C-alpha cells in the first residue's frame, strides 16, 4: 500500500471511498533492555531528549503501523483512513503500541 493511502483524516483528496472494510489494527509489545535502561539512565542525568527511548518508541510505532497496513491489505483494502495510535503500559518496562484505522477501498475521482 502506498504511504499516501494512509491518513489521519477520513478522506483522501482526489479519491472516492468505494467500500469501507472495517477496523484494522497493528499491535506490538516492546520492553526496554537492561543495556538500554543503563544507557538511558546516563542520558537522564544530563537532561534533554532521551534518544534511546525515542528510538525504541519510534520502532514500536513503525512496527505497529506496518502490521496495521498488512492487516488492511490482507482484507483487500488499498487505503486506511482515520489512523490513530495508542500506547499502554502492560507491566514494568513493557509497553503496548496500537495503530488502528478504517480499512477502505478507494478509487480516483
Helices and strands as residue ranges (DSSP letters): G 3-5, E 15-31, H 34-46, H 51-74, E 79-91, E 94-108
